[in-house]
């Protein structure tokens, strides 16, 4: 009888294992970006850009991104947001020094927008629609879309788009209710 219970416990343990090979997401380093069409999940990359991740989380927790529009959306390239004025000229007022890496700007990569000065990143960011490896080493990578990329693909195009899509709410997963 004990042997049967032991075998049952082993089978139960095996059945409850995550066999996808994916590590469980860290809620403190996961962002939920809610659009009218659904939720986009982004895995933050503090290993690549600790200052950027800390600042994005701080702004997110302040509600800075809630209601902010996608002001620059270029077909086959990227969707840009993070300017509370919606013009592409605004920000939070706090610049962040660049944290460039060799990470490839592939589909779903999230990078910090900036002007010509490498240390001019603030609150604006962009999400790549496809491979944008020509950006490698020139912009700070701070996250990767892990779910909902089809929702990003559906963001209205334009510079600025007519009746632009917006971030309904952005939150750190650890804070989500």
Secondary structure, 3 states (H helix, E strand, C coil): CHHHHHHHHHHHHHHCCCCCCCCCCCHHHEEEEEECCEEEEEEECCCCCHHHHHHHHHHHHCCCCCCCECCEEECCCEEEECCCCCCCCCCCCCCECCCCCCCCCCCCEEEECCCCCCCCECCCEEEECCCCHHHCCCCCEEEEEEECHHHHHCCCCECCCCCCCECCEEEEHHHCC
